[in-house]
Amino acid sequence: MEQDSSLSTEEKTELLTDYLRDRAESGNLYFKSKFIAADVGLSPKQIGALLAKIRIDSTTGFQLEKWAYTSATTWRVTPAQA
């Protein structure tokens, strides 16, 4: 996906949230921003900034946590408990 700087912050947040929700649907997802940047169409820096906002949002349908750090933060996404 090509990066689109014309998207608003809300649109970028929704794009990333949808991506993470879809990938975590079947179980845990571990990722680094730099490895999903091309899939989402955002830069790793944009993803990192958005993850901080998404992390505190309880309406996403998944849980997001910092999992580890080795040259970049690894994030863990788990489906929300029903």
C-alpha positions, 0 to 999 in steps of 0.5 A, spaced: 500 500 500 502 506 498 503 512 503 498 517 503 500 523 507 493 526 505 489 522 510 487 525 517 490 522 523 483 519 525 483 516 518 490 513 519 488 510 526 482 507 523 486 504 518 491 501 523 486 499 528 482 495 522 489 492 520 491 490 527 484 487 528 483 483 522 490 480 523 489 478 531 482 475 529 485 468 530 489 469 535 495 473 538 499 477 533 506 480 534 509 485 530 514 491 529 512 497 526 517 497 521 515 490 518 507 492 517 509 499 515 508 497 507 502 493 509 498 499 512 501 504 508 504 508 513 511 510 516 514 506 522 514 513 525 507 514 524 505 507 526 509 508 533 505 514 534 498 511 533 499 505 537 500 510 543 493 512 542 490 506 540 493 502 546 489 506 551 482 506 546 478 500 549 473 500 543 478 497 538 476 490 539 483 487 541 488 489 547 495 492 545 501 491 549 508 493 548 511 486 548 519 486 548 524 491 545 530 488 541 532 494 536 525 496 535 519 495 540 515 489 539 508 489 540 503 484 542 495 484 539 490 479 542 483 479 541 479 482 546 475 478 551 468 477 550 
